[in-house]
Amino acid sequence: GTVSFGTRSEGPVSEWLPKLSARVQASGEALYPSDDGRGGLFAQLVISTTASAKLTLLDASEALRMPGVVDFISAAHIPGRNSICTPGSDEEKIFFELYSNIPCIGVALGVIVADTWAHARQAAKCVVQKYEQMGRPVVELEEGERLGRTPSLSDLASAKREDGSVGRRSLPYPQTFGRVSHGTAANAKDAKHVEGSFRWGHQYHFYMETQAVVVTPLDGDRCDVHVSTQDPDFTSQVLAHTLSIPEKEINVKCIRAGGGFGGKARRHMPLTCAVAVAAWHLKQQVRGQMERSDDMEMNSGREEFDVDYSVAFDSNGKVDSMDMLVHFGPGWYVGDLAGDMEMGIQMADDCYHYNSFKTSSIVTRTDIPHGTYCRGPGVQNACVAAQVVMEHIARSLGKPTEEVMALNFYKEGQSTPFGDVIGRDGYNFTVPLLWEELQKKADFEARKVAVGDYNNKNRWTKKGIAISPVKYVILRQMYPVGALVCVHSDGSVVVSTGGCEIGQGLNTKVALCAAETLGLPVERISVAPVETQRLPNGAVTGGSATSECYCDAVILACEEIRDRLKVYTDKKMAWNDAITQANADAVGLIASSWTRYRKTANTDTYATYGAAVSEVLVDILTGEVRVERVDIVMDLGTQLDAAVDIGQLQGGFMMALGYLLTEEMRWDDSGKQIFLGTWDYKIPTAYDIPIEFNVSLLKDSPNPVGVKGSKACAEPVMPLIASTLLAAKEALYAARKDAGLGEGWFPVELPLTPQRVQAATGRRMDHLVVPS
């Protein structure tokens, strides 16, 4: 495929610069938390083996006699709070105690410490567990709703902190948002209605480095915690209460994490707390890393997000009223749900204006591990659901789906249900421009005709082509972050932030902004690992806006140093000479800063926009879907780094493609996860990448309220997977027509596995009989 982008005329920002750590990552030289702790002891969690039961026996005596085993650490060894939550909730424990009610398979009961990883894991599996079954486990969301397992407001309030939040997010009450006024077409003579459902289950994060941590006790009551995380500050807060020591005694650090996707924002805490307690008790360095199947068994990944919708529209397809009821399935605990609820519901309008828009939500507990934020939490599901609704409307009217989509786009001056006015105070709207540009670049109309011709000539393979847009809003005030910039005597510069490098290129963007602000080559800039003792009180790394916010903080700090040096640079002194003289004059060459956030008249700061065209080939006999070509055009404003941002767009789309086509998490009636490991859980491979994959960035469209004119990337591209879904459905419509099922709208459940595709084609065994 091809890539296309524009650049700024000044400085290195926006140019094509590969990630600074790309070479050492590709060669295997890059160090991760899982590489640290050589010479230390190894820890392996003992996790529950039964769901919806009371723990009646936990016996580690046999395990303690096994080779290399040092100790078994349980709840009795915790010096502080037995909770992986910040103060206010003890529901999710570090270790569930004897006689506790065990909610699901996969919660931690204790941790085995041994001389090797193999010895620790073998012994952990030999700890004897016995249970008294409390009831039949409920693993399906629909069954949980039928049984009334929807938390009440008082249940949710029990998890609430004094400031009204759980962890990093506000309390996830079932909520209703949006306009609820009556529209016009709903009561008009030509009013038309459709309703339907959209079902999309869990997705495992599948970071390349499973959860990993090394805890090293130091003199006094201090300790170092090197952890694969997206939130060092939250980690420090929880560990302080776990070990009953002040945060100042804990240094949480992260050189880089081997992927995160939201799975290391909070789900690293069970292992981190367990290893910290073990190291604290034994007064020795202890390291822990999850085996892949254990990592999967403790986490239900992206939370289930199902939608029921009812929509009224006129004969042209212009929507009047939209009602969406969202069913959330967080697993046994609601503590991480708020992110999906807030982001999913408050972006459910996507690119479309409705006279009446209403979304409401239901939360249902089940007896499976609780899920957590996953790349584009809630938003990917909500935005794809919006495109499914447009397709449903179009099919009911016999119109092209893209025509109905465009008819309902926002226009300048219109308000979203959540307090944003399109075109006001920097909130630009480029979807119509992207829509037009993409259709030309992708030769959309001509290819639609070619796809139709192909389908008329082929019975057992069918093609489909479709287009979809996205509006992904960004709320920058969610990211209060800081930076520290230090200039050394030789003129080299070290930048420290609280943002975790998890593969998204944050450190590269930070270095670019520092270099441009100081007028230096990028090679003179180094970005230090995150350490909470150096820079505390940072925000979680996630939501795609972290990079720009830290860049903003770094620019501020660099501007302060630049201003201090102005007296020397105005004399045309070279950089190194200016630094030497500034040191001689006792001028401080260390500066810290905090993000500046300019409140606008809108609720949200801005939105990232995009559009995609997908073409697929469906094998009607096997049910396999092959993505032939994808064309994406994104408005990233003036991107911070073309190489990093385009790579993030490609990677984000591929992760969404796996969620759409192959990745499925399921549990049997006992509450045990069925698809553990790569043999059964199918992430995309190199063969799943679109055969032709073209990515373009909209040129000459700086973000009026963005850092250096930029916009967030990575997550915003993920809802564009709707184009692939709709393309697959177009192919299925052609197959169903051949099977005598007509061309009417039909629902599909995701992921689109070969079995589901086969079922949707309408193919019967008698279709395969060769005429005699």
Residue pairs with C-beta under 8 A, 6 or more apart in sequence:
1 630
1 690
1 692
1 693
1 694
1 695
2 694
2 695
2 696
3 642
3 646
3 694
3 695
3 696
4 695
4 696
4 697
5 16
5 639
5 642
5 646
5 696
5 697
5 699
6 14
6 638
6 697
6 699
6 700
7 14
7 15
7 16
7 638
7 642
8 14
8 638
8 708
8 709
10 516
11 515
11 516
12 512
12 515
12 516
12 522
13 512
13 513
13 516
13 640
13 641
13 708
14 638
14 639
14 640
14 641
14 642
14 708
14 710
15 641
15 642
16 641
16 642
16 643
17 508
17 512
17 522
17 641
17 642
17 643
17 644
18 508
18 643
18 644
19 25
19 505
19 507
19 508
19 643
19 644
19 647
20 507
20 508
20 511
20 522
20 527
21 30
21 256
21 501
21 507
21 508
24 30
30 256
31 255
31 256
32 209
32 212
32 228
32 255
32 256
32 257
32 258
33 209
33 212
33 213
33 214
33 226
33 227
33 228
33 254
33 255
33 257
34 209
34 210
34 212
34 228
34 258
34 289
36 214
36 226
36 287
37 214
37 216
37 226
37 285
37 286
37 287
39 285
40 214
40 216
40 284
40 285
40 286
40 287
41 70
41 113
41 114
41 115
41 278
41 282
41 284
41 285
41 286
41 287
42 113
42 114
42 115
42 116
42 117
42 119
42 120
42 286
42 287
42 288
43 73
43 111
43 112
43 113
43 120
43 271
43 274
43 275
43 278
43 286
43 287
43 288
44 111
44 112
44 114
44 117
44 120
44 121
44 123
44 124
44 288
44 291
44 294
45 108
45 110
45 111
45 124
45 270
45 271
45 274
45 288
45 290
45 294
45 298
46 58
46 60
46 72
46 108
46 109
46 110
46 111
46 112
46 124
46 127
46 129
47 105
47 106
47 107
47 108
47 109
47 294
47 297
47 298
48 55
48 96
48 102
48 104
48 105
48 106
48 107
48 108
48 109
48 129
49 105
49 129
49 131
50 102
50 105
50 129
50 131
50 133
50 670
50 671
51 102
51 103
51 104
51 105
51 137
51 367
51 368
51 670
51 671
51 672
52 102
52 103
52 104
52 133
52 134
52 135
52 136
52 137
52 138
52 367
52 671
53 101
53 102
53 131
53 132
53 133
53 134
54 99
54 100
54 101
54 102
54 131
54 132
54 134
55 96
55 97
55 98
55 99
55 100
55 102
55 109
55 129
55 130
55 131
56 98
56 99
56 130
56 131
56 132
57 98
57 128
57 129
57 130
58 74
58 98
58 109
58 110
58 127
58 128
58 129
59 127
59 128
60 72
60 74
60 110
60 112
60 127
60 128
62 126
62 127
62 128
63 69
63 72
63 112
63 123
63 124
63 126
63 127
64 71
64 72
64 123
66 114
66 119
66 122
66 123
66 126
67 119
68 114
68 115
68 116
68 119
68 120
68 123
69 112
69 113
69 114
69 119
69 120
69 123
70 113
70 114
70 115
70 282
71 112
71 113
71 278
71 281
71 282
72 110
72 111
72 112
72 113
72 127
73 95
73 110
73 111
73 112
73 113
73 274
73 277
73 278
73 281
74 95
74 97
74 109
74 110
75 82
75 93
75 94
75 95
75 96
75 97
75 110
77 277
77 278
77 281
78 94
78 95
78 242
78 277
79 242
79 243
79 244
79 277
79 280
80 240
80 241
80 242
80 243
80 244
80 245
81 87
81 90
81 241
81 242
81 244
82 90
82 93
82 94
82 95
82 97
82 242
83 89
83 90
83 91
83 92
83 93
83 94
83 238
83 241
83 242
84 92
84 93
84 94
84 238
84 266
84 269
84 270
84 273
85 91
85 92
85 159
85 166
85 167
85 238
85 335
86 161
86 167
86 234
86 237
86 238
86 241
87 161
87 241
88 159
88 160
88 161
88 162
88 166
89 158
89 159
89 160
89 161
89 166
89 335
91 158
91 159
91 333
91 335
92 333
92 335
92 370
93 100
93 107
93 108
94 108
94 242
94 270
94 273
94 274
94 277
95 108
95 109
95 110
95 111
95 274
96 102
96 107
96 108
96 109
101 134
102 131
103 332
103 333
103 367
104 137
104 331
104 332
104 367
104 368
104 369
104 370
104 671
105 297
105 368
105 369
105 670
105 671
105 672
105 673
106 297
106 298
106 299
106 369
106 673
107 270
107 298
107 369
108 270
108 274
108 298
109 127
109 129
110 127
110 274
111 124
111 274
111 275
111 277
111 278
111 288
112 120
112 123
112 124
112 127
113 120
113 278
113 282
113 286
114 120
114 123
117 289
121 291
136 669
137 367
137 669
137 670
137 671
138 144
138 147
138 149
138 366
138 367
139 366
139 367
139 368
139 667
139 668
139 669
139 671
140 366
141 304
141 306
141 327
141 329
141 364
141 366
143 366
144 150
144 329
144 364
144 365
144 366
145 327
145 362
145 364
149 364
149 365
149 366
150 174
150 362
150 363
150 364
150 365
151 334
151 363
151 365
153 173
153 174
156 171
156 172
156 173
156 334
156 363
157 171
159 166
159 171
159 334
159 335
160 166
160 171
164 170
164 171
165 171
165 338
166 172
166 334
166 335
166 336
166 338
167 234
167 266
167 335
167 336
167 338
168 231
168 234
168 265
168 266
168 339
168 539
168 540
169 336
169 338
169 339
169 342
170 338
170 342
171 338
172 334
172 337
172 338
172 341
172 342
172 363
174 360
174 361
174 362
174 363
175 341
175 345
175 360
175 361
176 358
176 359
176 360
176 361
177 345
177 346
177 358
177 359
177 360
177 417
177 418
178 349
178 357
178 358
178 359
178 417
178 418
179 354
179 355
179 356
179 357
179 358
179 417
180 356
180 358
181 355
181 356
182 321
182 356
183 312
183 320
183 321
183 354
183 355
183 356
184 320
184 355
185 191
185 312
185 313
185 314
185 318
185 320
185 321
185 355
186 193
186 312
186 320
186 321
186 356
188 314
190 314
190 315
191 312
191 313
191 314
191 320
192 312
192 313
192 314
192 315
192 396
192 397
193 310
193 311
193 312
193 313
194 310
194 311
194 313
194 389
194 392
194 393
194 396
194 745
195 308
195 309
195 310
195 311
196 308
196 309
196 388
196 389
196 392
196 745
196 747
197 306
197 307
197 308
197 309
197 747
198 306
198 307
198 308
198 309
198 381
198 384
198 385
198 388
198 747
199 306
199 749
199 750
200 304
200 305
200 306
200 381
200 384
200 659
200 749
200 750
200 751
201 304
201 329
201 664
201 665
201 666
201 750
201 751
202 300
202 301
202 302
202 303
202 304
202 329
202 371
202 665
203 301
203 302
203 374
203 658
203 659
203 663
203 665
204 296
204 299
204 301
204 302
204 663
204 665
204 681
205 259
205 260
205 261
205 262
205 263
205 299
205 301
205 302
205 374
205 375
206 259
206 261
206 663
206 681
206 683
207 228
207 257
207 258
207 259
207 260
207 261
207 263
207 264
208 258
208 259
209 228
209 257
209 258
209 259
210 289
210 290
210 291
210 292
210 295
211 228
211 264
211 267
211 268
211 270
211 271
211 272
211 288
211 289
211 290
211 295
212 227
212 228
212 258
212 271
212 287
212 288
212 289
212 290
213 225
213 226
213 227
213 228
213 268
213 271
213 272
213 275
213 276
213 287
213 288
213 289
214 224
214 225
214 226
214 227
214 275
214 285
214 286
214 287
214 288
215 223
215 224
215 225
215 226
215 272
215 275
215 276
215 278
215 279
215 280
215 285
215 286
215 287
216 223
216 224
216 225
216 226
216 279
216 285
217 223
217 279
217 280
217 283
217 284
217 285
218 224
220 249
221 243
221 245
221 249
222 249
222 250
222 251
223 243
223 249
223 250
223 251
223 276
223 279
223 280
224 251
224 253
225 235
225 236
225 239
225 250
225 251
225 252
225 253
225 272
225 276
226 253
226 254
226 255
227 235
227 252
227 253
227 254
227 268
227 272
228 254
228 257
228 258
228 260
228 264
228 268
229 235
229 252
229 254
229 257
229 260
229 264
229 265
229 268
229 272
229 500
230 257
230 260
230 262
230 264
230 265
230 268
230 500
230 502
230 540
230 541
230 542
231 264
231 265
231 266
231 500
231 540
231 541
232 252
232 253
232 254
232 498
232 500
232 530
232 531
232 532
232 538
233 252
233 498
233 532
233 536
233 537
233 538
233 539
234 265
234 266
234 540
235 252
235 268
235 269
235 272
235 532
236 247
236 250
236 252
236 532
236 536
237 247
238 269
238 272
238 273
239 250
239 252
239 272
239 273
239 276
240 246
240 247
240 249
240 250
242 273
242 276
242 277
243 250
243 276
243 277
243 280
247 532
247 536
248 533
250 532
250 533
251 531
251 532
251 533
252 530
252 531
252 532
253 529
253 530
253 531
253 532
254 500
254 501
254 529
254 530
255 501
255 529
256 500
256 501
256 502
256 503
256 529
257 264
257 500
257 501
257 502
257 503
258 503
259 502
259 503
260 500
260 502
260 503
260 541
260 542
261 374
261 375
261 502
261 655
262 302
262 339
262 372
262 373
262 374
262 375
262 377
262 542
263 299
263 301
263 372
263 373
263 374
264 502
265 336
265 372
265 373
265 540
265 541
265 542
266 335
266 336
266 372
266 373
267 298
267 299
267 336
267 372
270 298
271 288
271 290
274 288
275 286
275 287
275 288
278 286
279 285
279 286
290 298
292 676
292 677
292 678
293 676
293 677
296 673
296 676
296 677
296 681
297 369
297 673
297 676
298 369
299 369
299 371
299 372
300 331
300 368
300 369
300 370
300 371
300 665
300 673
301 371
301 372
301 374
301 665
302 371
302 374
302 377
302 659
303 328
303 329
303 330
303 331
303 336
303 337
303 340
303 371
303 372
303 374
303 377
303 378
304 327
304 328
304 329
304 371
305 326
305 327
305 328
305 329
305 340
305 344
305 378
305 381
305 382
306 326
306 327
306 329
307 324
307 325
307 326
307 327
307 381
307 382
307 385
308 324
308 325
308 327
309 322
309 323
309 324
309 325
309 385
309 389
310 322
310 323
311 319
311 321
311 322
311 323
311 389
311 392
311 393
312 319
312 320
312 321
313 319
313 320
313 393
314 320
315 397
316 397
316 407
317 393
317 394
317 397
317 399
317 403
317 404
317 407
317 408
318 407
318 408
319 352
319 354
319 355
319 393
319 408
320 354
320 355
320 356
321 354
321 355
321 356
321 357
321 358
322 352
322 354
322 356
322 357
322 358
322 389
323 358
323 359
324 348
324 358
324 359
324 360
324 382
324 385
325 359
325 360
325 361
325 362
326 341
326 344
326 345
326 348
326 359
326 360
326 361
326 362
326 382
327 361
327 362
327 364
328 337
328 340
328 341
328 361
328 362
328 363
328 364
329 364
329 366
329 371
330 336
330 337
330 340
330 363
330 365
330 370
330 371
331 365
331 366
331 368
331 369
331 370
331 371
332 365
332 366
332 367
332 368
332 369
332 370
333 365
333 370
334 363
334 365
334 370
335 370
336 370
336 371
336 372
336 373
337 363
337 371
339 373
339 377
339 378
340 373
340 377
340 378
341 361
341 363
341 378
342 378
343 376
343 377
343 378
343 379
343 543
344 377
344 378
344 379
344 381
344 382
345 359
345 361
345 378
345 382
346 418
346 473
347 378
347 379
347 382
347 383
347 471
347 472
347 473
348 359
348 382
348 383
348 385
348 386
349 357
349 386
349 416
349 417
349 418
349 471
350 382
350 383
350 386
350 387
350 469
350 470
350 471
350 719
351 386
351 405
351 408
351 409
351 410
351 431
351 469
351 470
351 471
351 609
352 386
352 390
352 405
352 408
352 409
352 410
353 408
353 409
353 410
353 411
353 414
354 408
354 417
357 417
367 671
368 667
368 671
368 673
369 673
373 542
375 652
375 655
375 714
375 715
375 718
376 472
376 652
376 656
376 715
376 716
376 718
376 719
379 472
379 715
379 718
379 719
380 656
380 659
380 715
380 718
380 719
380 721
383 470
383 471
383 472
383 719
383 722
384 719
384 721
384 722
384 725
387 405
387 468
387 719
387 722
387 725
387 726
388 722
388 725
388 726
390 401
390 404
390 405
390 408
391 401
391 726
391 729
391 745
392 745
393 404
394 400
394 401
394 403
394 404
395 401
395 743
395 744
395 745
396 745
397 404
401 466
401 726
402 444
402 466
402 467
405 467
405 468
405 469
406 432
406 435
409 431
409 432
409 435
409 469
410 416
410 422
410 429
410 431
410 471
411 422
412 422
412 423
412 429
413 421
413 422
413 423
413 424
414 421
414 422
415 421
415 422
416 422
418 473
418 603
418 604
419 602
419 603
419 604
420 427
420 473
420 602
420 603
420 604
420 607
421 427
421 601
421 602
422 429
423 429
424 600
424 601
424 602
425 600
425 601
425 602
425 705
426 600
426 605
426 606
426 703
426 704
426 705
427 600
427 602
427 604
427 605
427 606
427 607
427 705
428 606
428 701
428 703
428 704
429 471
429 607
429 609
430 609
430 635
430 698
430 701
431 469
431 471
431 609
431 611
433 698
433 701
434 469
434 609
434 610
434 611
434 633
434 634
434 635
434 698
435 467
435 469
435 611
437 633
437 696
437 698
438 444
438 467
438 611
438 612
438 613
438 631
438 632
438 633
439 445
439 467
439 613
441 631
441 633
441 694
441 696
442 467
442 613
442 631
442 694
444 465
444 467
444 613
447 465
447 615
448 465
451 463
451 464
451 465
451 615
451 730
454 462
454 463
455 462
455 463
455 731
455 734
459 620
459 738
460 619
460 620
460 621
461 617
461 618
461 619
461 620
462 617
462 618
462 620
462 731
462 732
462 734
462 735
463 615
463 616
463 617
463 618
463 628
463 730
463 731
463 734
464 615
464 616
464 618
464 726
464 727
464 728
464 729
464 730
464 731
464 732
464 733
464 734
465 613
465 614
465 615
465 616
465 727
465 730
466 613
466 614
466 723
466 724
466 725
466 726
466 727
466 729
466 730
467 611
467 612
467 613
467 723
467 726
468 611
468 612
468 719
468 720
468 722
468 723
468 726
469 609
469 610
469 611
469 720
470 608
470 609
470 610
470 611
470 716
470 717
470 719
470 720
470 722
471 607
471 608
471 609
472 544
472 607
472 608
472 609
472 610
472 712
472 715
472 716
472 719
473 604
473 606
473 607
474 543
474 544
474 545
474 604
474 605
474 606
474 607
474 608
474 711
474 712
475 545
475 603
475 604
475 605
476 545
476 548
476 549
476 595
476 597
476 605
477 597
477 599
477 605
478 539
478 543
478 545
479 539
479 543
479 545
479 546
479 549
479 595
480 537
480 539
480 594
480 595
480 597
481 497
481 498
481 499
481 538
481 539
481 546
481 549
481 550
481 553
481 594
481 595
482 497
482 498
482 535
482 537
482 538
482 553
482 592
482 593
482 594
482 595
483 495
483 496
483 497
483 510
483 535
483 550
483 553
483 554
483 556
483 557
483 592
483 593
484 495
484 496
484 497
484 534
484 535
484 557
484 590
484 591
484 592
485 493
485 494
485 495
485 496
485 514
485 554
485 557
485 558
485 561
485 590
485 591
485 592
485 593
486 493
486 494
486 495
486 496
486 589
486 590
487 493
487 561
487 579
487 589
487 590
488 494
489 579
489 580
489 583
490 576
490 579
491 524
491 575
491 576
491 579
492 524
492 525
492 526
493 514
493 518
493 520
493 524
493 525
493 526
494 526
494 527
494 528
495 510
495 511
495 514
495 525
495 526
495 527
495 528
495 554
495 557
496 527
496 528
496 530
496 531
496 534
496 535
497 506
497 510
497 527
497 530
497 535
497 538
497 550
497 553
497 554
498 530
498 532
498 535
498 536
498 537
498 538
498 539
498 550
499 506
499 507
499 510
499 530
499 538
499 541
499 546
499 547
499 549
499 550
500 506
500 530
500 541
501 507
501 527
502 541
504 546
504 547
504 644
504 648
504 714
505 547
505 641
505 644
505 645
505 647
505 648
506 541
506 546
506 547
506 550
507 527
508 641
508 644
509 547
509 548
509 550
509 551
509 640
509 641
509 644
510 527
510 547
510 550
510 551
510 554
511 522
511 525
511 526
511 527
512 522
512 551
512 640
512 641
513 551
513 554
513 555
513 558
513 640
513 707
513 708
514 520
514 525
514 554
514 555
514 558
515 521
515 522
515 524
515 525
517 554
517 555
517 558
517 559
517 562
518 558
518 561
518 562
518 575
519 562
519 575
520 575
528 534
530 538
532 538
535 592
539 546
539 549
540 546
543 712
543 715
544 608
544 712
544 713
544 714
544 715
544 716
545 712
547 640
547 712
548 640
548 706
548 707
548 710
548 711
548 712
549 595
549 707
550 595
551 640
551 707
551 708
552 595
552 596
552 707
553 593
553 594
553 595
554 593
555 707
555 708
556 593
556 594
556 595
556 596
557 591
557 592
557 593
558 591
560 591
560 593
561 589
561 591
562 569
564 582
564 587
564 588
564 589
564 591
565 578
565 579
565 582
565 587
568 577
568 578
568 581
568 582
569 578
573 581
579 589
582 589
583 589
598 705
600 705
605 705
606 703
606 704
606 705
606 706
606 711
608 634
608 635
608 636
608 711
608 712
608 713
608 716
609 634
609 635
609 716
610 632
610 633
610 634
610 635
610 716
610 717
610 720
611 632
611 633
611 720
612 630
612 631
612 632
612 633
612 653
612 717
612 720
612 723
612 724
613 629
613 630
613 631
613 723
614 627
614 629
614 630
614 690
614 723
614 724
614 726
614 727
615 627
615 628
615 629
615 630
615 727
616 625
616 626
616 627
616 628
616 724
616 727
616 728
616 731
617 625
617 626
617 628
617 731
618 624
618 625
618 626
618 728
618 731
618 732
618 735
618 757
618 761
619 625
619 626
620 735
620 758
620 761
620 763
621 763
621 768
622 754
622 758
623 753
623 754
623 755
623 756
623 757
623 758
623 761
624 754
624 757
625 661
625 728
625 752
625 757
626 691
627 657
627 688
627 689
627 690
627 691
627 724
628 690
628 691
628 692
629 690
629 691
629 692
629 693
629 694
630 653
630 690
630 692
630 693
630 694
630 723
630 724
631 694
631 696
632 649
632 653
632 694
632 695
632 696
632 717
632 720
633 696
633 697
633 698
634 649
634 695
634 696
634 697
634 698
634 713
634 716
634 717
635 697
635 698
635 701
635 711
636 645
636 697
636 698
636 710
636 711
636 712
636 713
637 701
637 702
637 703
637 706
637 709
637 710
637 711
638 701
638 702
638 703
638 706
638 708
638 709
638 710
639 645
639 646
639 697
639 710
639 711
639 713
640 707
640 708
640 710
642 697
645 697
645 713
646 695
646 697
648 713
648 714
648 717
649 695
649 713
649 714
649 717
650 693
650 695
651 714
652 713
652 714
652 715
652 716
652 717
652 718
653 717
653 718
653 720
653 721
654 684
654 688
654 689
655 684
655 718
656 717
656 718
656 719
656 720
656 721
657 684
657 688
657 721
657 724
658 682
658 683
658 684
658 688
659 721
659 750
659 751
660 721
660 724
660 725
660 750
660 751
660 752
661 684
661 688
661 724
661 751
661 752
661 753
662 682
662 683
662 684
662 688
662 751
662 753
663 681
663 682
663 683
663 751
664 675
664 681
664 682
664 751
664 753
665 673
665 675
665 681
666 673
666 674
666 675
667 673
667 674
668 674
674 680
675 681
702 709
703 709
703 710
703 711
725 748
725 750
725 752
728 752
728 757
729 748
732 746
732 748
732 757
732 760
732 761
733 743
735 761
735 762
735 763
736 742
736 743
736 746
736 760
736 761
736 762
737 743
739 761
739 762
739 763
739 764
739 767
740 762
741 762
746 760
748 756
748 760
749 756
